[in-house]
Amino acid sequence: LCQNLSWIFNNTKDKTSALIRLAKWYEKVRQATFKSFNTIARTMSIHYMNILNYFDNRSTNASAEYSTLK
């Protein structure tokens, strides 16, 4: 599941494909019932629209978030 999620982010070029692949990944996590994946799966389901923005230009706002932590 970890490797599959990494593959999605490294190899998916558009939001539509990302949405489909992430939904399938989420379903695999749900079916696997691994408690260790519950947090990330919940985060993905709550924030999926913001997460999908990554696939627009393959960037994040991590630097902006990091600067607010200082």
CHARMM-style PDB file with segment names, atoms N, HN, CA, C and O in Angstrom:
ATOM      1  N   LEU     1       0.816  -1.198   0.000  1.00  0.00      PROA
ATOM      2  CA  LEU     1       0.000   0.000   0.000  1.00  0.00      PROA
ATOM      3  C   LEU     1       0.858   1.260   0.000  1.00  0.00      PROA
ATOM      4  O   LEU     1       0.537   2.235  -0.679  1.00  0.00      PROA
ATOM      5  N   CYS     2       1.938   1.239   0.754  1.00  0.00      PROA
ATOM      6  HN  CYS     2       2.199   0.447   1.306  1.00  0.00      PROA
ATOM      7  CA  CYS     2       2.854   2.402   0.771  1.00  0.00      PROA
ATOM      8  C   CYS     2       3.458   2.641  -0.604  1.00  0.00      PROA
ATOM      9  O   CYS     2       3.467   3.764  -1.108  1.00  0.00      PROA
ATOM     10  N   GLN     3       3.956   1.577  -1.195  1.00  0.00      PROA
ATOM     11  HN  GLN     3       3.948   0.665  -0.785  1.00  0.00      PROA
ATOM     12  CA  GLN     3       4.593   1.705  -2.495  1.00  0.00      PROA
ATOM     13  C   GLN     3       3.591   2.122  -3.564  1.00  0.00      PROA
ATOM     14  O   GLN     3       3.917   2.898  -4.463  1.00  0.00      PROA
ATOM     15  N   ASN     4       2.388   1.611  -3.463  1.00  0.00      PROA
ATOM     16  HN  ASN     4       2.123   0.981  -2.733  1.00  0.00      PROA
ATOM     17  CA  ASN     4       1.355   1.973  -4.426  1.00  0.00      PROA
ATOM     18  C   ASN     4       1.010   3.451  -4.324  1.00  0.00      PROA
ATOM     19  O   ASN     4       0.823   4.115  -5.344  1.00  0.00      PROA
ATOM     20  N   LEU     5       0.925   3.969  -3.113  1.00  0.00      PROA
ATOM     21  HN  LEU     5       1.077   3.429  -2.285  1.00  0.00      PROA
ATOM     22  CA  LEU     5       0.632   5.392  -2.930  1.00  0.00      PROA
ATOM     23  C   LEU     5       1.765   6.251  -3.496  1.00  0.00      PROA
ATOM     24  O   LEU     5       1.512   7.253  -4.165  1.00  0.00      PROA
ATOM     25  N   SER     6       2.997   5.861  -3.232  1.00  0.00      PROA
ATOM     26  HN  SER     6       3.202   5.047  -2.689  1.00  0.00      PROA
ATOM     27  CA  SER     6       4.144   6.586  -3.800  1.00  0.00      PROA
ATOM     28  C   SER     6       4.102   6.557  -5.321  1.00  0.00      PROA
ATOM     29  O   SER     6       4.362   7.566  -5.977  1.00  0.00      PROA
ATOM     30  N   TRP     7       3.772   5.390  -5.881  1.00  0.00      PROA
ATOM     31  HN  TRP     7       3.561   4.570  -5.348  1.00  0.00      PROA
ATOM     32  CA  TRP     7       3.697   5.256  -7.337  1.00  0.00      PROA
ATOM     33  C   TRP     7       2.650   6.217  -7.899  1.00  0.00      PROA
ATOM     34  O   TRP     7       2.880   6.846  -8.932  1.00  0.00      PROA
ATOM     35  N   ILE     8       1.518   6.334  -7.239  1.00  0.00      PROA
ATOM     36  HN  ILE     8       1.331   5.823  -6.400  1.00  0.00      PROA
ATOM     37  CA  ILE     8       0.466   7.242  -7.710  1.00  0.00      PROA
ATOM     38  C   ILE     8       1.001   8.664  -7.804  1.00  0.00      PROA
ATOM     39  O   ILE     8       0.812   9.334  -8.819  1.00  0.00      PROA
ATOM     40  N   PHE     9       1.661   9.122  -6.762  1.00  0.00      PROA
ATOM     41  HN  PHE     9       1.815   8.577  -5.937  1.00  0.00      PROA
ATOM     42  CA  PHE     9       2.163  10.499  -6.762  1.00  0.00      PROA
ATOM     43  C   PHE     9       3.323  10.702  -7.725  1.00  0.00      PROA
ATOM     44  O   PHE     9       3.487  11.792  -8.274  1.00  0.00      PROA
ATOM     45  N   ASN    10       4.112   9.691  -7.932  1.00  0.00      PROA
ATOM     46  HN  ASN    10       3.979   8.805  -7.486  1.00  0.00      PROA
ATOM     47  CA  ASN    10       5.266   9.829  -8.826  1.00  0.00      PROA
ATOM     48  C   ASN    10       4.927   9.662 -10.302  1.00  0.00      PROA
ATOM     49  O   ASN    10       5.654  10.162 -11.160  1.00  0.00      PROA
ATOM     50  N   ASN    11       3.847   8.977 -10.608  1.00  0.00      PROA
ATOM     51  HN  ASN    11       3.256   8.571  -9.911  1.00  0.00      PROA
ATOM     52  CA  ASN    11       3.584   8.617 -11.998  1.00  0.00      PROA
ATOM     53  C   ASN    11       2.274   9.134 -12.577  1.00  0.00      PROA
ATOM     54  O   ASN    11       2.015   8.936 -13.764  1.00  0.00      PROA
ATOM     55  N   THR    12       1.467   9.771 -11.798  1.00  0.00      PROA
ATOM     56  HN  THR    12       1.677   9.932 -10.834  1.00  0.00      PROA
ATOM     57  CA  THR    12       0.189  10.272 -12.293  1.00  0.00      PROA
ATOM     58  C   THR    12       0.346  11.724 -12.706  1.00  0.00      PROA
ATOM     59  O   THR    12       0.902  12.534 -11.965  1.00  0.00      PROA
ATOM     60  N   LYS    13      -0.142  12.045 -13.884  1.00  0.00      PROA
ATOM     61  HN  LYS    13      -0.594  11.387 -14.486  1.00  0.00      PROA
ATOM     62  CA  LYS    13       0.094  13.373 -14.451  1.00  0.00      PROA
ATOM     63  C   LYS    13      -1.115  14.302 -14.408  1.00  0.00      PROA
ATOM     64  O   LYS    13      -0.960  15.505 -14.618  1.00  0.00      PROA
ATOM     65  N   ASP    14      -2.316  13.781 -14.142  1.00  0.00      PROA
ATOM     66  HN  ASP    14      -2.442  12.804 -13.971  1.00  0.00      PROA
ATOM     67  CA  ASP    14      -3.486  14.661 -14.167  1.00  0.00      PROA
ATOM     68  C   ASP    14      -4.432  14.326 -13.016  1.00  0.00      PROA
ATOM     69  O   ASP    14      -4.397  13.228 -12.461  1.00  0.00      PROA
ATOM     70  N   LYS    15      -5.269  15.289 -12.675  1.00  0.00      PROA
ATOM     71  HN  LYS    15      -5.298  16.181 -13.126  1.00  0.00      PROA
ATOM     72  CA  LYS    15      -6.177  15.169 -11.539  1.00  0.00      PROA
ATOM     73  C   LYS    15      -7.193  14.043 -11.695  1.00  0.00      PROA
ATOM     74  O   LYS    15      -7.493  13.338 -10.731  1.00  0.00      PROA
ATOM     75  N   THR    16      -7.715  13.874 -12.886  1.00  0.00      PROA
ATOM     76  HN  THR    16      -7.472  14.447 -13.669  1.00  0.00      PROA
ATOM     77  CA  THR    16      -8.746  12.858 -13.083  1.00  0.00      PROA
ATOM     78  C   THR    16      -8.186  11.464 -12.818  1.00  0.00      PROA
ATOM     79  O   THR    16      -8.797  10.668 -12.104  1.00  0.00      PROA
ATOM     80  N   SER    17      -7.040  11.176 -13.387  1.00  0.00      PROA
ATOM     81  HN  SER    17      -6.544  11.822 -13.967  1.00  0.00      PROA
ATOM     82  CA  SER    17      -6.401   9.883 -13.147  1.00  0.00      PROA
ATOM     83  C   SER    17      -6.024   9.735 -11.676  1.00  0.00      PROA
ATOM     84  O   SER    17      -6.172   8.661 -11.093  1.00  0.00      PROA
ATOM     85  N   ALA    18      -5.542  10.813 -11.090  1.00  0.00      PROA
ATOM     86  HN  ALA    18      -5.422  11.685 -11.564  1.00  0.00      PROA
ATOM     87  CA  ALA    18      -5.167  10.783  -9.678  1.00  0.00      PROA
ATOM     88  C   ALA    18      -6.382  10.480  -8.803  1.00  0.00      PROA
ATOM     89  O   ALA    18      -6.293   9.674  -7.877  1.00  0.00      PROA
ATOM     90  N   LEU    19      -7.492  11.107  -9.086  1.00  0.00      PROA
ATOM     91  HN  LEU    19      -7.564  11.762  -9.839  1.00  0.00      PROA
ATOM     92  CA  LEU    19      -8.706  10.875  -8.309  1.00  0.00      PROA
ATOM     93  C   LEU    19      -9.104   9.403  -8.373  1.00  0.00      PROA
ATOM     94  O   LEU    19      -9.424   8.798  -7.349  1.00  0.00      PROA
ATOM     95  N   ILE    20      -9.086   8.837  -9.554  1.00  0.00      PROA
ATOM     96  HN  ILE    20      -8.826   9.329 -10.385  1.00  0.00      PROA
ATOM     97  CA  ILE    20      -9.459   7.427  -9.729  1.00  0.00      PROA
ATOM     98  C   ILE    20      -8.477   6.517  -8.998  1.00  0.00      PROA
ATOM     99  O   ILE    20      -8.885   5.602  -8.283  1.00  0.00      PROA
ATOM    100  N   ARG    21      -7.196   6.767  -9.178  1.00  0.00      PROA
ATOM    101  HN  ARG    21      -6.864   7.510  -9.759  1.00  0.00      PROA
ATOM    102  CA  ARG    21      -6.178   5.909  -8.560  1.00  0.00      PROA
ATOM    103  C   ARG    21      -6.195   6.034  -7.040  1.00  0.00      PROA
ATOM    104  O   ARG    21      -6.046   5.037  -6.333  1.00  0.00      PROA
ATOM    105  N   LEU    22      -6.378   7.258  -6.531  1.00  0.00      PROA
ATOM    106  HN  LEU    22      -6.500   8.068  -7.105  1.00  0.00      PROA
ATOM    107  CA  LEU    22      -6.436   7.441  -5.083  1.00  0.00      PROA
ATOM    108  C   LEU    22      -7.694   6.806  -4.492  1.00  0.00      PROA
ATOM    109  O   LEU    22      -7.655   6.275  -3.382  1.00  0.00      PROA
ATOM    110  N   ALA    23      -8.791   6.855  -5.213  1.00  0.00      PROA
ATOM    111  HN  ALA    23      -8.822   7.286  -6.114  1.00  0.00      PROA
ATOM    112  CA  ALA    23     -10.023   6.209  -4.744  1.00  0.00      PROA
ATOM    113  C   ALA    23      -9.835   4.696  -4.671  1.00  0.00      PROA
ATOM    114  O   ALA    23     -10.271   4.055  -3.715  1.00  0.00      PROA
ATOM    115  N   LYS    24      -9.188   4.134  -5.678  1.00  0.00      PROA
ATOM    116  HN  LYS    24      -8.834   4.655  -6.455  1.00  0.00      PROA
ATOM    117  CA  LYS    24      -8.919   2.694  -5.661  1.00  0.00      PROA
ATOM    118  C   LYS    24      -7.966   2.341  -4.525  1.00  0.00      PROA
ATOM    119  O   LYS    24      -8.142   1.321  -3.860  1.00  0.00      PROA
ATOM    120  N   TRP    25      -6.953   3.183  -4.300  1.00  0.00      PROA
ATOM    121  HN  TRP    25      -6.810   4.012  -4.841  1.00  0.00      PROA
ATOM    122  CA  TRP    25      -6.017   2.972  -3.200  1.00  0.00      PROA
ATOM    123  C   TRP    25      -6.755   3.020  -1.874  1.00  0.00      PROA
ATOM    124  O   TRP    25      -6.544   2.165  -1.014  1.00  0.00      PROA
ATOM    125  N   TYR    26      -7.615   4.010  -1.704  1.00  0.00      PROA
ATOM    126  HN  TYR    26      -7.786   4.704  -2.403  1.00  0.00      PROA
ATOM    127  CA  TYR    26      -8.395   4.154  -0.476  1.00  0.00      PROA
ATOM    128  C   TYR    26      -9.243   2.905  -0.229  1.00  0.00      PROA
ATOM    129  O   TYR    26      -9.340   2.439   0.906  1.00  0.00      PROA
ATOM    130  N   GLU    27      -9.845   2.372  -1.263  1.00  0.00      PROA
ATOM    131  HN  GLU    27      -9.766   2.751  -2.185  1.00  0.00      PROA
ATOM    132  CA  GLU    27     -10.664   1.167  -1.124  1.00  0.00      PROA
ATOM    133  C   GLU    27      -9.812  -0.031  -0.714  1.00  0.00      PROA
ATOM    134  O   GLU    27     -10.251  -0.855   0.089  1.00  0.00      PROA
ATOM    135  N   LYS    28      -8.607  -0.135  -1.252  1.00  0.00      PROA
ATOM    136  HN  LYS    28      -8.251   0.534  -1.904  1.00  0.00      PROA
ATOM    137  CA  LYS    28      -7.700  -1.217  -0.840  1.00  0.00      PROA
ATOM    138  C   LYS    28      -7.340  -1.088   0.636  1.00  0.00      PROA
ATOM    139  O   LYS    28      -7.279  -2.084   1.357  1.00  0.00      PROA
ATOM    140  N   VAL    29      -7.104   0.141   1.081  1.00  0.00      PROA
ATOM    141  HN  VAL    29      -7.154   0.950   0.495  1.00  0.00      PROA
ATOM    142  CA  VAL    29      -6.797   0.374   2.494  1.00  0.00      PROA
ATOM    143  C   VAL    29      -7.992  -0.019   3.354  1.00  0.00      PROA
ATOM    144  O   VAL    29      -7.830  -0.673   4.384  1.00  0.00      PROA
ATOM    145  N   ARG    30      -9.179   0.375   2.939  1.00  0.00      PROA
ATOM    146  HN  ARG    30      -9.311   0.906   2.102  1.00  0.00      PROA
ATOM    147  CA  ARG    30     -10.389   0.064   3.689  1.00  0.00      PROA
ATOM    148  C   ARG    30     -10.591  -1.448   3.808  1.00  0.00      PROA
ATOM    149  O   ARG    30     -10.946  -1.953   4.873  1.00  0.00      PROA
ATOM    150  N   GLN    31     -10.366  -2.152   2.719  1.00  0.00      PROA
ATOM    151  HN  GLN    31     -10.078  -1.741   1.854  1.00  0.00      PROA
ATOM    152  CA  GLN    31     -10.538  -3.598   2.714  1.00  0.00      PROA
ATOM    153  C   GLN    31      -9.450  -4.312   3.510  1.00  0.00      PROA
ATOM    154  O   GLN    31      -9.698  -5.372   4.085  1.00  0.00      PROA
ATOM    155  N   ALA    32      -8.248  -3.739   3.548  1.00  0.00      PROA
ATOM    156  HN  ALA    32      -8.047  -2.878   3.081  1.00  0.00      PROA
ATOM    157  CA  ALA    32      -7.138  -4.363   4.257  1.00  0.00      PROA
ATOM    158  C   ALA    32      -7.303  -4.265   5.771  1.00  0.00      PROA
ATOM    159  O   ALA    32      -6.772  -5.102   6.501  1.00  0.00      PROA
ATOM    160  N   THR    33      -8.008  -3.287   6.238  1.00  0.00      PROA
ATOM    161  HN  THR    33      -8.440  -2.608   5.644  1.00  0.00      PROA
ATOM    162  CA  THR    33      -8.254  -3.034   7.669  1.00  0.00      PROA
ATOM    163  C   THR    33      -6.967  -2.937   8.499  1.00  0.00      PROA
ATOM    164  O   THR    33      -6.935  -3.364   9.654  1.00  0.00      PROA
ATOM    165  N   PHE    34      -5.920  -2.380   7.910  1.00  0.00      PROA
ATOM    166  HN  PHE    34      -5.946  -2.034   6.972  1.00  0.00      PROA
ATOM    167  CA  PHE    34      -4.695  -2.120   8.671  1.00  0.00      PROA
ATOM    168  C   PHE    34      -4.896  -0.838   9.465  1.00  0.00      PROA
ATOM    169  O   PHE    34      -5.105   0.228   8.886  1.00  0.00      PROA
ATOM    170  N   LYS    35      -4.833  -0.935  10.770  1.00  0.00      PROA
ATOM    171  HN  LYS    35      -4.663  -1.801  11.241  1.00  0.00      PROA
ATOM    172  CA  LYS    35      -5.031   0.250  11.602  1.00  0.00      PROA
ATOM    173  C   LYS    35      -3.974   1.315  11.320  1.00  0.00      PROA
ATOM    174  O   LYS    35      -4.237   2.510  11.461  1.00  0.00      PROA
ATOM    175  N   SER    36      -2.795   0.883  10.928  1.00  0.00      PROA
ATOM    176  HN  SER    36      -2.582  -0.087  10.815  1.00  0.00      PROA
ATOM    177  CA  SER    36      -1.709   1.846  10.689  1.00  0.00      PROA
ATOM    178  C   SER    36      -2.004   2.784   9.522  1.00  0.00      PROA
ATOM    179  O   SER    36      -1.383   3.842   9.422  1.00  0.00      PROA
ATOM    180  N   PHE    37      -2.921   2.431   8.650  1.00  0.00      PROA
ATOM    181  HN  PHE    37      -3.425   1.572   8.731  1.00  0.00      PROA
ATOM    182  CA  PHE    37      -3.260   3.277   7.515  1.00  0.00      PROA
ATOM    183  C   PHE    37      -4.496   4.142   7.762  1.00  0.00      PROA
ATOM    184  O   PHE    37      -4.852   4.961   6.916  1.00  0.00      PROA
ATOM    185  N   ASN    38      -5.144   3.972   8.894  1.00  0.00      PROA
ATOM    186  HN  ASN    38      -4.855   3.306   9.582  1.00  0.00      PROA
ATOM    187  CA  ASN    38      -6.385   4.703   9.157  1.00  0.00      PROA
ATOM    188  C   ASN    38      -6.194   6.218   9.116  1.00  0.00      PROA
ATOM    189  O   ASN    38      -7.020   6.929   8.544  1.00  0.00      PROA
ATOM    190  N   THR    39      -5.122   6.712   9.711  1.00  0.00      PROA
ATOM    191  HN  THR    39      -4.451   6.134  10.176  1.00  0.00      PROA
ATOM    192  CA  THR    39      -4.909   8.154   9.777  1.00  0.00      PROA
ATOM    193  C   THR    39      -4.718   8.754   8.395  1.00  0.00      PROA
ATOM    194  O   THR    39      -5.359   9.749   8.056  1.00  0.00      PROA
ATOM    195  N   ILE    40      -3.849   8.165   7.602  1.00  0.00      PROA
ATOM    196  HN  ILE    40      -3.328   7.357   7.877  1.00  0.00      PROA
ATOM    197  CA  ILE    40      -3.621   8.729   6.266  1.00  0.00      PROA
ATOM    198  C   ILE    40      -4.849   8.561   5.377  1.00  0.00      PROA
ATOM    199  O   ILE    40      -5.158   9.446   4.579  1.00  0.00      PROA
ATOM    200  N   ALA    41      -5.541   7.455   5.502  1.00  0.00      PROA
ATOM    201  HN  ALA    41      -5.290   6.736   6.150  1.00  0.00      PROA
ATOM    202  CA  ALA    41      -6.749   7.255   4.701  1.00  0.00      PROA
ATOM    203  C   ALA    41      -7.813   8.284   5.081  1.00  0.00      PROA
ATOM    204  O   ALA    41      -8.494   8.827   4.211  1.00  0.00      PROA
ATOM    205  N   ARG    42      -7.955   8.551   6.373  1.00  0.00      PROA
ATOM    206  HN  ARG    42      -7.402   8.110   7.080  1.00  0.00      PROA
ATOM    207  CA  ARG    42      -8.915   9.559   6.835  1.00  0.00      PROA
ATOM    208  C   ARG    42      -8.506  10.953   6.337  1.00  0.00      PROA
ATOM    209  O   ARG    42      -9.349  11.727   5.884  1.00  0.00      PROA
ATOM    210  N   THR    43      -7.228  11.259   6.422  1.00  0.00      PROA
ATOM    211  HN  THR    43      -6.543  10.630   6.790  1.00  0.00      PROA
ATOM    212  CA  THR    43      -6.728  12.546   5.927  1.00  0.00      PROA
ATOM    213  C   THR    43      -6.997  12.691   4.435  1.00  0.00      PROA
ATOM    214  O   THR    43      -7.425  13.749   3.973  1.00  0.00      PROA
ATOM    215  N   MET    44      -6.747  11.633   3.691  1.00  0.00      PROA
ATOM    216  HN  MET    44      -6.399  10.774   4.066  1.00  0.00      PROA
ATOM    217  CA  MET    44      -6.985  11.672   2.238  1.00  0.00      PROA
ATOM    218  C   MET    44      -8.464  11.902   1.948  1.00  0.00      PROA
ATOM    219  O   MET    44      -8.803  12.679   1.056  1.00  0.00      PROA
ATOM    220  N   SER    45      -9.343  11.240   2.685  1.00  0.00      PROA
ATOM    221  HN  SER    45      -9.067  10.608   3.410  1.00  0.00      PROA
ATOM    222  CA  SER    45     -10.776  11.373   2.402  1.00  0.00      PROA
ATOM    223  C   SER    45     -11.292  12.760   2.763  1.00  0.00      PROA
ATOM    224  O   SER    45     -12.202  13.270   2.109  1.00  0.00      PROA
ATOM    225  N   ILE    46     -10.728  13.368   3.785  1.00  0.00      PROA
ATOM    226  HN  ILE    46      -9.989  12.953   4.316  1.00  0.00      PROA
ATOM    227  CA  ILE    46     -11.171  14.703   4.207  1.00  0.00      PROA
ATOM    228  C   ILE    46     -10.614  15.790   3.283  1.00  0.00      PROA
ATOM    229  O   ILE    46     -11.317  16.742   2.945  1.00  0.00      PROA
ATOM    230  N   HSD    47      -9.362  15.644   2.880  1.00  0.00      PROA
ATOM    231  HN  HSD    47      -8.790  14.871   3.154  1.00  0.00      PROA
ATOM    232  CA  HSD    47      -8.660  16.712   2.155  1.00  0.00      PROA
ATOM    233  C   HSD    47      -8.364  16.363   0.696  1.00  0.00      PROA
ATOM    234  O   HSD    47      -7.457  16.941   0.098  1.00  0.00      PROA
ATOM    235  N   TYR    48      -9.112  15.434   0.124  1.00  0.00      PROA
ATOM    236  HN  TYR    48      -9.849  14.965   0.611  1.00  0.00      PROA
ATOM    237  CA  TYR    48      -8.761  14.950  -1.210  1.00  0.00      PROA
ATOM    238  C   TYR    48      -8.742  16.042  -2.267  1.00  0.00      PROA
ATOM    239  O   TYR    48      -7.916  15.988  -3.179  1.00  0.00      PROA
ATOM    240  N   MET    49      -9.617  17.024  -2.176  1.00  0.00      PROA
ATOM    241  HN  MET    49     -10.287  17.068  -1.436  1.00  0.00      PROA
ATOM    242  CA  MET    49      -9.619  18.089  -3.191  1.00  0.00      PROA
ATOM    243  C   MET    49      -8.326  18.904  -3.132  1.00  0.00      PROA
ATOM    244  O   MET    49      -7.757  19.248  -4.168  1.00  0.00      PROA
ATOM    245  N   ASN    50      -7.872  19.208  -1.931  1.00  0.00      PROA
ATOM    246  HN  ASN    50      -8.334  18.928  -1.089  1.00  0.00      PROA
ATOM    247  CA  ASN    50      -6.601  19.931  -1.790  1.00  0.00      PROA
ATOM    248  C   ASN    50      -5.424  19.062  -2.215  1.00  0.00      PROA
ATOM    249  O   ASN    50      -4.479  19.553  -2.832  1.00  0.00      PROA
ATOM    250  N   ILE    51      -5.475  17.793  -1.892  1.00  0.00      PROA
ATOM    251  HN  ILE    51      -6.243  17.393  -1.390  1.00  0.00      PROA
ATOM    252  CA  ILE    51      -4.406  16.871  -2.278  1.00  0.00      PROA
ATOM    253  C   ILE    51      -4.335  16.749  -3.796  1.00  0.00      PROA
ATOM    254  O   ILE    51      -3.247  16.691  -4.367  1.00  0.00      PROA
ATOM    255  N   LEU    52      -5.482  16.711  -4.440  1.00  0.00      PROA
ATOM    256  HN  LEU    52      -6.367  16.758  -3.976  1.00  0.00      PROA
ATOM    257  CA  LEU    52      -5.509  16.601  -5.902  1.00  0.00      PROA
ATOM    258  C   LEU    52      -4.899  17.823  -6.589  1.00  0.00      PROA
ATOM    259  O   LEU    52      -4.449  17.724  -7.730  1.00  0.00      PROA
ATOM    260  N   ASN    53      -4.879  18.966  -5.915  1.00  0.00      PROA
ATOM    261  HN  ASN    53      -5.245  19.046  -4.988  1.00  0.00      PROA
ATOM    262  CA  ASN    53      -4.261  20.158  -6.497  1.00  0.00      PROA
ATOM    263  C   ASN    53      -2.784  19.941  -6.811  1.00  0.00      PROA
ATOM    264  O   ASN    53      -2.230  20.605  -7.687  1.00  0.00      PROA
ATOM    265  N   TYR    54      -2.153  19.024  -6.104  1.00  0.00      PROA
ATOM    266  HN  TYR    54      -2.603  18.485  -5.391  1.00  0.00      PROA
ATOM    267  CA  TYR    54      -0.750  18.686  -6.376  1.00  0.00      PROA
ATOM    268  C   TYR    54      -0.558  18.310  -7.843  1.00  0.00      PROA
ATOM    269  O   TYR    54       0.482  18.607  -8.432  1.00  0.00      PROA
ATOM    270  N   PHE    55      -1.547  17.666  -8.426  1.00  0.00      PROA
ATOM    271  HN  PHE    55      -2.392  17.425  -7.948  1.00  0.00      PROA
ATOM    272  CA  PHE    55      -1.409  17.156  -9.790  1.00  0.00      PROA
ATOM    273  C   PHE    55      -1.606  18.242 -10.851  1.00  0.00      PROA
ATOM    274  O   PHE    55      -1.445  17.972 -12.041  1.00  0.00      PROA
ATOM    275  N   ASP    56      -1.950  19.459 -10.439  1.00  0.00      PROA
ATOM    276  HN  ASP    56      -2.081  19.678  -9.472  1.00  0.00      PROA
ATOM    277  CA  ASP    56      -2.034  20.570 -11.389  1.00  0.00      PROA
ATOM    278  C   ASP    56      -0.659  20.960 -11.897  1.00  0.00      PROA
ATOM    279  O   ASP    56      -0.424  21.029 -13.104  1.00  0.00      PROA
ATOM    280  N   ASN    57       0.245  21.215 -10.965  1.00  0.00      PROA
ATOM    281  HN  ASN    57       0.054  21.159  -9.985  1.00  0.00      PROA
ATOM    282  CA  ASN    57       1.595  21.615 -11.382  1.00  0.00      PROA
ATOM    283  C   ASN    57       2.676  20.919 -10.563  1.00  0.00      PROA
ATOM    284  O   ASN    57       3.818  21.373 -10.496  1.00  0.00      PROA
ATOM    285  N   ARG    58       2.287  19.799  -9.938  1.00  0.00      PROA
ATOM    286  HN  ARG    58       1.359  19.430  -9.992  1.00  0.00      PROA
ATOM    287  CA  ARG    58       3.190  18.951  -9.164  1.00  0.00      PROA
ATOM    288  C   ARG    58       3.974  19.729  -8.125  1.00  0.00      PROA
ATOM    289  O   ARG    58       5.187  19.571  -7.986  1.00  0.00      PROA
ATOM    290  N   SER    59       3.251  20.578  -7.394  1.00  0.00      PROA
ATOM    291  HN  SER    59       2.265  20.706  -7.507  1.00  0.00      PROA
ATOM    292  CA  SER    59       3.883  21.290  -6.294  1.00  0.00      PROA
ATOM    293  C   SER    59       2.940  21.303  -5.103  1.00  0.00      PROA
ATOM    294  O   SER    59       1.741  21.049  -5.224  1.00  0.00      PROA
ATOM    295  N   THR    60       3.512  21.603  -3.962  1.00  0.00      PROA
ATOM    296  HN  THR    60       4.486  21.809  -3.863  1.00  0.00      PROA
ATOM    297  CA  THR    60       2.731  21.662  -2.728  1.00  0.00      PROA
ATOM    298  C   THR    60       2.915  23.021  -2.090  1.00  0.00      PROA
ATOM    299  O   THR    60       3.700  23.841  -2.566  1.00  0.00      PROA
ATOM    300  N   ASN    61       2.193  23.256  -1.020  1.00  0.00      PROA
ATOM    301  HN  ASN    61       1.555  22.591  -0.633  1.00  0.00      PROA
ATOM    302  CA  ASN    61       2.390  24.482  -0.254  1.00  0.00      PROA
ATOM    303  C   ASN    61       3.174  24.175   1.011  1.00  0.00      PROA
ATOM    304  O   ASN    61       3.051  24.892   2.004  1.00  0.00      PROA
ATOM    305  N   ALA    62       3.973  23.128   0.988  1.00  0.00      PROA
ATOM    306  HN  ALA    62       4.073  22.545   0.181  1.00  0.00      PROA
ATOM    307  CA  ALA    62       4.730  22.703   2.166  1.00  0.00      PROA
ATOM    308  C   ALA    62       5.642  23.804   2.686  1.00  0.00      PROA
ATOM    309  O   ALA    62       5.776  23.970   3.898  1.00  0.00      PROA
ATOM    310  N   SER    63       6.271  24.558   1.790  1.00  0.00      PROA
ATOM    311  HN  SER    63       6.163  24.422   0.806  1.00  0.00      PROA
ATOM    312  CA  SER    63       7.166  25.623   2.264  1.00  0.00      PROA
ATOM    313  C   SER    63       6.365  26.699   2.990  1.00  0.00      PROA
ATOM    314  O   SER    63       6.845  27.252   3.980  1.00  0.00      PROA
ATOM    315  N   ALA    64       5.175  27.003   2.529  1.00  0.00      PROA
ATOM    316  HN  ALA    64       4.785  26.554   1.725  1.00  0.00      PROA
ATOM    317  CA  ALA    64       4.338  27.984   3.222  1.00  0.00      PROA
ATOM    318  C   ALA    64       3.896  27.449   4.574  1.00  0.00      PROA
ATOM    319  O   ALA    64       3.880  28.183   5.562  1.00  0.00      PROA
ATOM    320  N   GLU    65       3.538  26.176   4.622  1.00  0.00      PROA
ATOM    321  HN  GLU    65       3.551  25.579   3.819  1.00  0.00      PROA
ATOM    322  CA  GLU    65       3.143  25.573   5.888  1.00  0.00      PROA
ATOM    323  C   GLU    65       4.314  25.509   6.860  1.00  0.00      PROA
ATOM    324  O   GLU    65       4.141  25.730   8.059  1.00  0.00      PROA
ATOM    325  N   TYR    66       5.509  25.207   6.348  1.00  0.00      PROA
ATOM    326  HN  TYR    66       5.650  25.027   5.374  1.00  0.00      PROA
ATOM    327  CA  TYR    66       6.694  25.133   7.181  1.00  0.00      PROA
ATOM    328  C   TYR    66       6.999  26.489   7.804  1.00  0.00      PROA
ATOM    329  O   TYR    66       7.342  26.569   8.983  1.00  0.00      PROA
ATOM    330  N   SER    67       6.877  27.546   7.022  1.00  0.00      PROA
ATOM    331  HN  SER    67       6.599  27.481   6.064  1.00  0.00      PROA
ATOM    332  CA  SER    67       7.205  28.875   7.540  1.00  0.00      PROA
ATOM    333  C   SER    67       6.235  29.320   8.628  1.00  0.00      PROA
ATOM    334  O   SER    67       6.604  30.127   9.481  1.00  0.00      PROA
ATOM    335  N   THR    68       5.005  28.812   8.618  1.00  0.00      PROA
ATOM    336  HN  THR    68       4.705  28.156   7.924  1.00  0.00      PROA
ATOM    337  CA  THR    68       4.065  29.182   9.674  1.00  0.00      PROA
ATOM    338  C   THR    68       4.351  28.446  10.967  1.00  0.00      PROA
ATOM    339  O   THR    68       3.860  28.849  12.022  1.00  0.00      PROA
ATOM    340  N   LEU    69       5.133  27.376  10.915  1.00  0.00      PROA
ATOM    341  HN  LEU    69       5.531  27.048  10.058  1.00  0.00      PROA
ATOM    342  CA  LEU    69       5.475  26.621  12.113  1.00  0.00      PROA
ATOM    343  C   LEU    69       6.629  27.250  12.874  1.00  0.00      PROA
ATOM    344  O   LEU    69       6.807  26.973  14.060  1.00  0.00      PROA
ATOM    345  N   LYS    70       7.401  28.074  12.226  1.00  0.00      PROA
ATOM    346  HN  LYS    70       7.257  28.299  11.263  1.00  0.00      PROA
ATOM    347  CA  LYS    70       8.576  28.684  12.869  1.00  0.00      PROA
ATOM    348  C   LYS    70       8.179  29.714  13.882  1.00  0.00      PROA
ATOM    349  OT1 LYS    70       9.042  30.323  14.515  1.00  0.00      PROA
TER     350      LYS     70
END
